[in-house]
Amino acid sequence: MLTVTSQIKAARALLGWNQFELCKRAGVSISTVRRLEASNGSIEAHYETVAKLSHALECAGVSFIAEPNYGVYLTVSKE
């Protein structure tokens, strides 16, 4: 699951999505995505919000790498 804020930006970059596209697909507000991407380190958000973001990105083919080397990778071709 999504763990650190930098994974959001990295996942969007792999998919070629802007913030609005992620908001639309995850069902969260643009201000939520902007706030999370502006912070550093661990994600500070409700579990449900993180789950929505993770689900949207994972459905698009992104996989998350957890500790100790946080990251993301694309498991399928971009849509």
C-alpha beads as a LAMMPS data file, in Angstrom:
LAMMPS data file: protein, C-alpha beads

79 atoms
78 bonds

1 atom types
1 bond types

-500.0 500.0 xlo xhi
-500.0 500.0 ylo yhi
-500.0 500.0 zlo zhi

Masses

1 110.0

Atoms # bond

1 1 1 0.000 0.000 0.000
2 1 1 0.935 3.602 -0.496
3 1 1 3.171 4.653 2.407
4 1 1 5.062 7.882 1.698
5 1 1 3.936 11.024 -0.091
6 1 1 6.638 10.878 -2.766
7 1 1 5.061 7.648 -4.036
8 1 1 1.952 9.583 -5.118
9 1 1 3.919 11.888 -7.419
10 1 1 6.053 9.034 -8.728
11 1 1 2.997 6.900 -9.484
12 1 1 1.267 9.776 -11.279
13 1 1 4.393 10.402 -13.327
14 1 1 4.590 6.765 -14.412
15 1 1 0.957 6.882 -15.506
16 1 1 1.147 10.340 -17.092
17 1 1 -1.682 11.565 -14.850
18 1 1 -2.118 15.067 -13.514
19 1 1 -3.492 15.716 -10.033
20 1 1 -7.023 16.168 -11.327
21 1 1 -6.972 12.759 -13.039
22 1 1 -5.947 11.083 -9.794
23 1 1 -8.667 12.936 -7.871
24 1 1 -11.298 11.867 -10.353
25 1 1 -10.242 8.217 -10.339
26 1 1 -9.771 8.000 -6.574
27 1 1 -12.850 9.979 -5.581
28 1 1 -10.952 12.429 -3.379
29 1 1 -10.689 16.204 -3.542
30 1 1 -8.002 18.063 -5.436
31 1 1 -7.048 19.850 -2.221
32 1 1 -6.342 16.486 -0.583
33 1 1 -3.961 15.412 -3.336
34 1 1 -2.257 18.817 -3.388
35 1 1 -1.810 18.757 0.401
36 1 1 -0.379 15.239 0.396
37 1 1 1.994 15.916 -2.491
38 1 1 3.214 19.121 -0.829
39 1 1 4.235 17.292 2.337
40 1 1 7.247 15.054 2.851
41 1 1 7.603 11.701 4.544
42 1 1 4.836 9.467 5.794
43 1 1 1.321 10.104 4.586
44 1 1 -0.819 11.884 7.135
45 1 1 -4.381 11.221 6.011
46 1 1 -7.366 9.093 6.937
47 1 1 -6.978 5.402 6.169
48 1 1 -9.950 5.573 3.774
49 1 1 -8.308 8.371 1.761
50 1 1 -5.049 6.460 1.444
51 1 1 -6.979 3.324 0.464
52 1 1 -8.833 5.203 -2.291
53 1 1 -5.617 6.644 -3.698
54 1 1 -3.844 3.284 -3.511
55 1 1 -6.721 1.488 -5.171
56 1 1 -6.947 3.954 -8.061
57 1 1 -3.221 3.768 -8.726
58 1 1 -3.030 -0.007 -8.332
59 1 1 -5.964 -0.521 -10.708
60 1 1 -4.008 1.482 -13.278
61 1 1 -1.035 -0.877 -12.881
62 1 1 1.128 0.747 -10.231
63 1 1 2.726 -1.385 -7.527
64 1 1 4.230 0.053 -4.368
65 1 1 7.557 -0.880 -2.808
66 1 1 7.650 -0.599 0.981
67 1 1 10.523 -0.257 3.423
68 1 1 13.406 0.075 3.397
69 1 1 13.545 1.537 -0.126
70 1 1 10.174 3.119 -0.837
71 1 1 9.225 3.357 -4.485
72 1 1 6.764 2.471 -7.227
73 1 1 6.819 0.523 -10.438
74 1 1 4.433 0.026 -13.316
75 1 1 3.238 -3.542 -13.850
76 1 1 1.212 -2.908 -17.022
77 1 1 1.357 -0.526 -19.969
78 1 1 -0.133 2.933 -19.540
79 1 1 -3.774 3.281 -20.563

Bonds

1 1 1 2
2 1 2 3
3 1 3 4
4 1 4 5
5 1 5 6
6 1 6 7
7 1 7 8
8 1 8 9
9 1 9 10
10 1 10 11
11 1 11 12
12 1 12 13
13 1 13 14
14 1 14 15
15 1 15 16
16 1 16 17
17 1 17 18
18 1 18 19
19 1 19 20
20 1 20 21
21 1 21 22
22 1 22 23
23 1 23 24
24 1 24 25
25 1 25 26
26 1 26 27
27 1 27 28
28 1 28 29
29 1 29 30
30 1 30 31
31 1 31 32
32 1 32 33
33 1 33 34
34 1 34 35
35 1 35 36
36 1 36 37
37 1 37 38
38 1 38 39
39 1 39 40
40 1 40 41
41 1 41 42
42 1 42 43
43 1 43 44
44 1 44 45
45 1 45 46
46 1 46 47
47 1 47 48
48 1 48 49
49 1 49 50
50 1 50 51
51 1 51 52
52 1 52 53
53 1 53 54
54 1 54 55
55 1 55 56
56 1 56 57
57 1 57 58
58 1 58 59
59 1 59 60
60 1 60 61
61 1 61 62
62 1 62 63
63 1 63 64
64 1 64 65
65 1 65 66
66 1 66 67
67 1 67 68
68 1 68 69
69 1 69 70
70 1 70 71
71 1 71 72
72 1 72 73
73 1 73 74
74 1 74 75
75 1 75 76
76 1 76 77
77 1 77 78
78 1 78 79
